[in-house]
Amino acid sequence: MFDNLKVGILGGGQLGAMLLRYAIDFGLDVSVLDKDPKAPCSRYSSSFTVGDPMKYEDVISFGRQLDIITIEKEAVNVEALRTLGKMGVKIYPSPDTLEIIQDKFLQKQFLIEHKIPVVKGWLVQDKSELENHTEKLPACLKKCTDGYDGKGVLMLQTVEDLSKAFDSPCVLEEIVDIKKEVSVIVSRNEAGIIECYDPVMMIFDKERMLLDFQICPADIDESVATYVCTIATKVAEAIKLTGIMAVEMFIASNGKIYVNELAPRPHNSGHHTIEASQTSQFEQQLRVILGLPMGKAKMTQPSVMVNILEPAVHRRQVIMEALKTILCTDDVHLHWYGKTPGSMGRKMGHVTITDKKIEDAISKSIMIRHLLKENHDTESSNNNG
Ligand code: ADP
């Protein structure tokens, strides 16, 4: 069906590898560009190029032989994609969408212009400029670019904390009293048709800023679920999305809802769609970029997702034993990313737990999280000691 079509992915991490899984189902010829010669996709793609998706020359030389380019991370060179677009390569999502998303302040401005609710925030160019904003403390400081998994986020409680601040352009945000964090995956095709996935709820270990569980359906009223899906749809339309996007939102304890962040690509908060939706987010991304009809996003069963983090070297075997126990449970699906061992705490994989009732999926996931956490906690104490 797509015998002569050449598709490229910028980024070779686990999201790209999951995309490749579905590319096999469509018989696609997929090339991948990533800096790391051992990135997960290096094992599975028909052609793997070692190069930097942020470098103009690397993206041009990778992309000029391709028909379609998509992404699995947003840190890519937008100018190179614009040039390739002019050369006839189809780019999903568009370079304009990527430009807005790459900078948290531009993202916020864009959302405000489109009357989408966001947390109030101010642009600060560097650390010294924060001195002019001390009356806003306590506040949340976020790097405009290059933040991920909470690594570019810092809570500034008092003036004393300013010394720890990032010395680069940042958004200083009001602190929200968050009751729940939800994410909605939304897909939109070139004709403007939209499919919206059921909202997912994220539960964090607040001390370590690590995700503990991701639950679908989210524990929110139906009216709130409808509202957050309406917001996600509005964002997809405003940004003229072609592809798939995660819209992360905060539900504050006063009931207000804010869009926190957009990711115009398959996203962690959509991992469960592999087992628990009619069409996974990865298949949907491919359907959109190939111009095929979109699949239904409808949830087929409740699910919980638990991350597996890299243990300390001497605990790796223990994690493997824990996984053997975990896999004895019914309806537990392991996704091991095939990353080369690196630093402790990195995401090495995840498990998705499904069941007919969300309560049963949650009970199983608490046991699983406990088995995994026991290992992580032991590692931390070992490391400190
Ligand atoms: P990243 O892109 O690195 O994941 P986020 O913007 O999602 O960064 O922030 C990481 C976490 O920090 C959020 O999931 C939330 O728990 C917390 N957080 C972010 N912004 C605020 C805020 N304005 N008020 C309170 N907590 C926040």
Residues whose N, C-alpha, C, O or C-beta is under 5 A from the ligand:
A	BS01	ADP	V119 C140 G147 Y148 D149 G150 K151 G152 V153 E173 E174 I175 V176 E261
